[in-house]
Amino acid sequence: MGRNDASWMDEEDERAEQQVETGKRPNAEAPQLVRKEAKAPTRSTKGFYIQEKYAMAFDKLVFSQKQVKGKKAPELAEEAIKTLLKKYGEDTKGL
């Protein structure tokens, strides 16, 4: 029946390492997982403090946009920052 020793685990580990090195799959006809590139641009966190009433209003806006499958929180925040930059005469061409 089955083997009682752990040598089969070592054999399987070795076989898996060889497959990774060669890139050869044991079943070439089997579907292969294809990873898609990230759609959204990379973002960084900016820490700033806002009043609770503004945070609540923003959260309500995010929720309402989620209900209609609109923009997400990072996109809404970027839009708000771009509006501020335009208001104060900053260059927004590269954004």
C-alpha positions as CSV (number, residue, x, y, z in Angstrom):
1,M,0.0,0.0,0.0
2,G,1.5,3.3,1.0
3,R,5.0,4.0,2.1
4,N,5.5,4.5,5.8
5,D,8.8,6.4,5.5
6,A,9.1,10.1,4.7
7,S,11.5,9.5,1.7
8,W,8.6,10.0,-0.8
9,M,8.3,13.6,0.5
10,D,12.0,14.2,-0.3
11,E,11.5,12.6,-3.8
12,E,8.5,14.9,-4.5
13,D,10.3,17.9,-3.3
14,E,13.3,17.1,-5.6
15,R,10.9,16.5,-8.5
16,A,9.2,19.9,-7.9
17,E,12.5,21.7,-7.7
18,Q,13.6,20.2,-11.0
19,Q,10.3,21.3,-12.6
20,V,10.8,24.8,-11.4
21,E,14.3,24.9,-12.8
22,T,13.4,23.5,-16.2
23,G,10.0,25.2,-16.5
24,K,8.6,22.0,-17.9
25,R,5.1,21.0,-16.7
26,P,4.2,17.3,-16.2
27,N,1.0,17.8,-18.1
28,A,1.5,20.2,-21.0
29,E,-2.2,20.1,-22.0
30,A,-3.4,21.2,-18.6
31,P,-4.6,24.8,-18.3
32,Q,-2.0,27.1,-16.9
33,L,-2.7,30.0,-14.5
34,V,-2.0,33.3,-16.3
35,R,-1.3,36.3,-14.0
36,K,-2.7,39.6,-15.2
37,E,-0.9,42.8,-14.8
38,A,-2.3,45.2,-12.2
39,K,-4.9,47.6,-13.6
40,A,-4.5,50.3,-11.1
41,P,-1.4,52.4,-10.8
42,T,0.8,52.0,-7.8
43,R,-0.2,54.3,-4.9
44,S,1.5,55.6,-1.8
45,T,0.0,56.5,1.6
46,K,0.0,60.1,2.6
47,G,-0.7,60.7,6.3
48,F,-2.8,63.7,7.1
49,Y,-5.4,64.5,9.7
50,I,-8.9,65.8,8.8
51,Q,-11.9,66.6,10.9
52,E,-14.3,63.8,11.7
53,K,-17.2,65.5,9.7
54,Y,-15.0,65.5,6.5
55,A,-14.0,61.9,7.1
56,M,-17.7,60.9,7.5
57,A,-18.7,62.8,4.4
58,F,-16.0,61.2,2.4
59,D,-16.9,57.7,3.7
60,K,-20.6,58.4,2.6
61,L,-19.4,59.5,-0.8
62,V,-17.3,56.3,-1.2
63,F,-20.2,54.2,-0.1
64,S,-22.6,55.8,-2.6
65,Q,-20.1,55.4,-5.4
66,K,-19.6,51.7,-4.4
67,Q,-23.4,51.2,-4.7
68,V,-23.4,52.5,-8.3
69,K,-20.1,50.7,-9.1
70,G,-18.4,54.1,-9.6
71,K,-15.0,55.3,-8.5
72,K,-13.2,53.8,-5.5
73,A,-11.8,55.8,-2.5
74,P,-8.2,56.2,-3.9
75,E,-9.6,57.5,-7.2
76,L,-11.9,59.9,-5.4
77,A,-9.1,61.2,-3.2
78,E,-6.8,61.7,-6.3
79,E,-9.6,63.6,-8.0
80,A,-10.0,65.9,-4.9
81,I,-6.3,66.5,-4.8
82,K,-6.1,67.3,-8.5
83,T,-9.0,69.8,-8.0
84,L,-7.0,71.5,-5.2
85,L,-3.9,71.6,-7.3
86,K,-5.8,73.3,-10.1
87,K,-7.4,75.7,-7.7
88,Y,-4.0,76.9,-6.4
89,G,-2.4,77.1,-9.9
90,E,-0.2,74.0,-9.7
91,D,0.7,72.0,-12.9
92,T,-1.5,69.0,-13.3
93,K,-0.5,68.0,-16.8
94,G,1.4,64.9,-15.8
95,L,-1.3,63.6,-13.5
